[in-house]
Amino acid sequence: MPMTDPRRRIPRTDDILRSAPVEAARASVSEQVIRDVIAGVQQRARHGEIAPEQVESSVAEALARRGSIAARPVLNATGVVIHTNLGRAPLSAAAVDALVTASGYVDVELDLATGVRSKRGMSARAALLRHCPAAQDALIVNNGAAALVLATTTFAAGAEVIVSRGELIEIGAGFRLTDLIESTGARLREIGTTNRTHLRDYVDAIGPQTGCILKVHPSNFRVQGFTAEVDIAQLRSAADRSGIPLVADLGSGLLHPDSLLPDEPDAASALRAGADIVTASGDKLLGGPQAGLVLGRADLVERMARHPLARAVRADKLALAALEATLDGPSTPVESALHADAGRMEERARRLAAAIDAEVVTHDGRVGGGGAPGVPLPGWAVAITAGGAPPTELARRLRTGDPAVLPRLHEGVLLLDLRCIPEADDDRLAVAVRDALTTLVPNDGEPAVTPEH
Ligand SMILES: *Cc1c(COP(=O)(O)O)cnc(C)c1O
């Protein structure tokens, strides 16, 4: 290496380790991460990608980015309330507080009065039962899929699960309930046809080999036209005659009917109609953390709780705390977004549109998360044309901006629906959109930027 080689000017690791930005970063990242970041930046300097003089500032920048955790907050401007790719239900402030408290040592399995070990998550379970008195008992597990697996394992391992062909659903990302159930060692006894299943089909299938009857709410699609399904009340009679458990997988986690979503099943109604066990998710319409809810007959819930698999799918203390706070707390962000006042949304959309010189259009939001398919949530959105620049490029800038914004792209138009954005974030959204727009040069047919591939 000749004396003039610029690589000689690359700062040494020991010197960078003593710099002020690195000192500051030690509060949030490990020594190993710091050393990896430094090595990476020095490497870029060796390859001539940056000047040796830029090494220290590049390290500082990289560490500042690392300092924030991997999960970046996103302003959800899609109008989809339960967006699985954005982590489903955003938690209420009360639930967030509970999470933080529960992150330390807590009495999750201890009775403080006696000092003796107690059942796990007793207070979350009690809250769930208070909010769903139709259930005799409740169990909280890791997620909806775990609740279903635990139910079918407990009642039907080595036996049959009777389920209608109209309810054999895929819940997303190629994930099929059928595969899930069969992975437990239960055999699926498919009955009826895709569009029509009758009570007789269930009755004919019941025998000594039957473990349970499963009713699945096909949450993410609808069969219309010449259809027939057997409701829980009718299935009750079949289950009564044979004494086998009737399990209903509802998915959404509504505990009571919601007038906005008349076709969405709820736990209280399903239990009153005769389901022995109801399973649901905590982070869909209930608006809580990821969790699986099991509600129903005390003896059957007890059997599930005692199954060895229950230990493998138990809810963590953070989820238990957040779930309890969601149940006992004020209205959830999911509820607020679902029931957002259209007039207020329009006002907010007009204010945003005026700030960025865009147009206001009517726009239907969605429940999402595989809930209430086809049910529109009428509202408003800001439509941005950006002087003909590619909307995909504007969308990319919004997603990668600060704060990150996820818009909806529909038929070549970029839409910002304010339904799922807290009003307190309106100004931040306006700034983010203006930032994204100012760097985007309008054009006359010539793309100002290369569209995304
Ligand atoms: C969402 C859903 C599930 C899976 O629940 P997770 O909480 O995602 O594990 C199972 N069944 C139905 C009907 C659902 O809608």
The ligand as an SDF file (V2000), in Angstrom:
LIG
                    3D

 15 15  0  0  0  0  0  0  0  0999 V2000
  -57.9260  -15.7190   11.5950 C   0  0  0  0  0  0  0  0  0  0  0  0
  -58.5810  -17.0460   11.6940 C   0  0  0  0  0  0  0  0  0  0  0  0
  -57.8940  -18.1250   12.2450 C   0  0  0  0  0  0  0  0  0  0  0  0
  -56.4570  -18.0340   12.6800 C   0  0  0  0  0  0  0  0  0  0  0  0
  -56.2890  -17.2170   13.7850 O   0  0  0  0  0  0  0  0  0  0  0  0
  -54.8120  -16.6370   14.1300 P   0  0  0  0  0  0  0  0  0  0  0  0
  -55.0510  -15.7890   15.3360 O   0  0  0  0  0  0  0  0  0  0  0  0
  -54.3660  -15.8970   12.9360 O   0  0  0  0  0  0  0  0  0  0  0  0
  -53.9510  -17.8080   14.4100 O   0  0  0  0  0  0  0  0  0  0  0  0
  -58.5480  -19.3370   12.3430 C   0  0  0  0  0  0  0  0  0  0  0  0
  -59.8280  -19.4600   11.9300 N   0  0  0  0  0  0  0  0  0  0  0  0
  -60.5340  -18.4380   11.4100 C   0  0  0  0  0  0  0  0  0  0  0  0
  -61.9440  -18.6540   10.9970 C   0  0  0  0  0  0  0  0  0  0  0  0
  -59.9200  -17.1880   11.2660 C   0  0  0  0  0  0  0  0  0  0  0  0
  -60.6160  -16.1730   10.7350 O   0  0  0  0  0  0  0  0  0  0  0  0
  1  2  1  0
  2  3  1  0
  2 14  2  0
  3  4  1  0
  3 10  2  0
  4  5  1  0
  5  6  1  0
  6  7  2  0
  6  8  1  0
  6  9  1  0
 10 11  1  0
 11 12  2  0
 12 13  1  0
 12 14  1  0
 14 15  1  0
M  END
$$$$
